[in-house]
């Protein structure tokens, strides 16, 4: 039988671990398989101080974000240590510095959901009490110009409904998808000269038809249909479209985890489907979204929120090449077992 769970409002959020799956507590070892970690590692020493989980689509962006974290929080890595991804990297790339994790979730809700389950169980095992999850991403704008950062004050699915449908045991469970409005407003108030608004984000299950694009391989509607839908979305408060937000929001709402989303718009979808901004402009757009989040973290850590949006970052060769099955974790966790060793165990 599926049980009902009372949703706690943002202002009443408490220790999320009390809402986790009780079956996990009976496992001798809990494997966070796609992260390449498990509960036998010394998670408390290495992850117990985590407060902020910054999630994004790609491994390259996760690396850029953690570099920006190091700079903005003025963190110095110990002598002889370098910044490296933790655990396996064929699915996700995770980095940790101080109280901040930066982790990629891939593209789309299924990929994001797997990451959310495993990182959340890991943090619970590490004794983390009240984390804040922040998705930083890119999106298509609806009635706003390219370069505008949207701090979500609501999240809807592709049917403009404020929940995320999940198939469980042959039934559809519509989980409410909410954001922490207090944190969202705090981030918005730190915008300074960055073009930013608060608005509803629509999360779809598809990049082409689900987002009313006319440039996919299949399109069974015309331009008039497209514009009618996008204008209807705009009238409902939607200001941008992406592919993971309402899954993340629903997951966090279910477990009473603080969640906010900060996504920059690449273009105004009412004017077309193609991105015309230059690579330099797109880099600046993405940087602005990261900057807003870092200003918030700086403020919460008692630092002057002066983080600017400039910076050049080199991408390590490991993020461009085929990842190895083993990795040395620079924060002190033992060497990750290869697939063959796991089978042997």
N, C-alpha and C positions, 0 to 999 in steps of 0.2 A: 504494500500500500504506500502511496506517495503521501508524505506529510505536508501540511501547510506550515509556513513560517511567517511570523509577523515581521513586517518590514520596519526597521527603526529609522527615524528621520536623521538627516545629516547632523543636526545638533545633538543627537542622543547616541551617536555611534560609540561603540565600546570595543573591547578586545574581539577581533574577528575570529580568533581561534575557536571560540565557543560555538560558532556557527558552521564549522567545518564538518565534513563527512566523518561520522563517528567510527566507521569501519576502518579508517586509516590508522586509528590508535591501536588496533589489534594486529597490525602488521609487524613482523619481526624486523623487516627492512623495507623501507619505502623507496622505490626507485623513481627518480625524476629522469626518466630514460632519455628524453629528447634534450635535456640539459647536460647529460653525462655525469650526473651526481646522484648520491643516495644518502639515506639518513644515517649511515654509519660514519660519515665524515664528521669532522668537528665543525658543524655548522654554526653553533653558537659563537665560537671564537671568531669565525670569519664573516658571518652575516648578522650576528646578533644586534649590531648597532645600526642596521638599515632603517631609514626613515622615509626615503623617497625612492620610488621605482619609476624611472623614466623609460617609457616604451615607445618604440618607433618601428617603422617597417623594415628598413634595411640594416645590414651589418655595418655598412660604411657610415650610415648616419648615427648608429649607436656608438661607434668609435669617435666620431666627431663630437657627439654630445659629451662623452666622458672626458675628452680633452678640454672642452669648454668648462666642465665642472672643475677640473684641476686648476685651471687658470682663475676662474671666478671665485672659488673658495680658497684660493691660495694654499693649495695642498701640495706638499713636497713628498714625492715618492722616496722611500728609503734608498740609500746608496746601493747600487748594484741591482736594483729591481727595475723592470720595465713594464710598461702597460701591455697586457696581453689578455685575450679572451679567456674566460673561465669555462672549463668543461668542454663538451663537444661543440663543434661549430657548423656541422653540416645542415642543421635546421635553424638554429638561433645563435646569436652571438651576445654574450653577456660580459659586462665589465663592472667592476666595483671599485670605488674610491671613497673612503670615508663613509658617510651615511647614505651614499647615493649608488644605486644600481642603474646602469643603462643597458637595456636589452632590446634586441630586435624581435618582432613578432611575426615577420613575414607579411604576406599579402592576403587579406581576406579574413573573415570571421573564424573559419575552422582552424586556421593556423594560429590566430591570436588566442583562441580558446584553449588550445593545448598548452601554450606558453603560460597563460594565466593560471591554469590548474597546477602546473608543476612549480612555478615560482612561488605561488601562494602556499603550497604545502611545505616547500623548502623554508620559507620565512617563518611559518608556524613552528616547524621543528627547531629553528634557530632561536626561538623565543622572542621574535619580533612582536610587539604589542599593537601598535596603532599606525601602520604605514599609510603613506599617501601615494596613490598610483596616478601618474600623469601621462597621458598619451600625447606625444608631439608628432605632428604629421603634416602632410600636404593634402590638398583637396581641390575640388572645383567650386568656384564661388557661384552663388545664385543672387544676381542683382547687386553684386559688389565687385569692385575692381580687383584685378590681379595684384597681389602684394598685401592684401588686407588679411590680417590675422583674426581668426574667429575663435573666441573663447566660448565654448558651448555652455549655454544656460538650459539646454534641453537636448535630448537625442531621440530621433524617431527612426523607424525602419523604412524600407522602400515603399510601404503602404501608408506612410505618414502617421504611423501609430507609435506611441511612446513605450514600446516594449520590444523584447527580443524573443522570437519563438524558438523553442528548443524541442527537438524530438526526443522523448524519453519513454522507453518501453512501449513504443507504438502509439504514443499520444503526444500532442503538442502542448507544451507548457509555455504560456506567455509570461515571461519574466519582466517585471517593470524595469525600465532603464532610466536611471536618474544620475545626475551629477551633483557634486557638492557645491552648491551655489555660493556659499561663503568663501570658499577658496577661489572659485572662479572670479568672483568680484574682486578679491584681493589681487589676483593676477591682472585683471583688467585695469585696476587703479594704478598699476606700475607701468602702464604702456608708454608714458612719456611721449616721445616723438614718433613712436612706432604706430603705423595705422592699424588700429585694432577695434573690433566691435564685439559685443556679446550677442549671440543668436543661436537658433536651433540648428543642429547638425543632423543631416540625414545619412544613415548608413545603409548601403545597399549590398545585395549578395552578388553583384556582377558589375563589371566596369563599363560594359557597353549598353546592352538593353536596359539593365536595371537603373542606369543613370540617364536614360533617355538620349543616348548618343545616336547619331546617324552615320557614324563612320566605322561601325563594326561589320563583321562578315554577314551577320543577319540583322535585318531591320524591317519589321512588319508595320511600320507607322511612318507618317510623313512629318515634315517640318512643323506643320500646324499642330499636330498632335504633341510633338515634343515641347513646343513652346507653351501649349496649354497646360501640360503637366508641370513644367518648371514654374510657371506663373502661379499655379495652384499651390505648389510647394512654398513659393515665396510668400504668398498670402497667409500660409500657415505658420510663418515665422522662420522657415528654413533659409539659411544664408550660405551653407556650403554642403558638399556631398563628399563622402569618403566610404570606406568599406569595412571598418572594424569597430567604430565607436559604440554602437548600441550593444554589441556583444560584450565589450569591455565594461560598459556602464551597467548592464544587467548583471553580469558576474559580480561586480563590486557591490551593487545594490543588494543582491542576495546574501552576501557575506558581511555586509555593513563595513565595507572598506571605502575610505575616501577616494573619490575618483573625479578627475577633471580632464578636459581635452582641449588642447591648443593646436589648431591646424591653420596653416596659411593657405590662402586661395591662390592658385596659379593663374586663374583666368575667370572671367565672368561667363558662365555657361549660357546665359541668355544671348550672348553675342557670337557663340560658336563653340566648337568642340576641340579645336587645335590650340596648343600652347604656343604663343608667338613671342613670349618674353625670351631674352637672350640667356645663355647659360650663366652669365654674370648676374643678371637680375634674379634668376631662379635661386642661385646660391644665396643672395642677399635676402630673398623672401624666406627661405628656410632658416637662415640665421636669425631673423627677427623673431620667429616663433620660439626658437631655443632661448634667445635672450630674455624674453618675457618670463619663461619658466625659471631661468637662473636668477633673475631679479627677485622672484618670489622666494626661492630657497635662500638667497643671500639675506633677505630681510628676516626670515624665520630663524636664521642662525646668528642673528645679531650683527651682520655685516652691512655696510652701506650698499644699497642696491644700485650700484653704478655700472653693472655689466653692460658693455656696448655690444654691438652686433657685428663687429669686424673680426677678422682672424683668418689666417690661412692654415690649413691642416694637411699634413701628409698622411696618406693612407698606407698602412703597413702591407707588405707583400702578402702576408698570410690571409688577408681579407680578399685578395684577388686570385689566390691560387686554391687548388683543391685542398681542403682541410685534412689534417691527420686524424687518426682515430685516437691518438693520445695527445695530451696537453699537460704541461706543467703549470699549475695555478700559482701565480705570483703572490697570492695572499696567504699561502702556507698550507693549503690543502694538498694531500698526497697526490701522486700521479694517478691520472684517470686510467682505469683499466681499458685495454683494447677489447674489441668485440670478442676475439677468441678467448681471452682470459675470462670474460664474463661468462661465456658458455661453460668453460672449465669449472668455474666456481659453482 
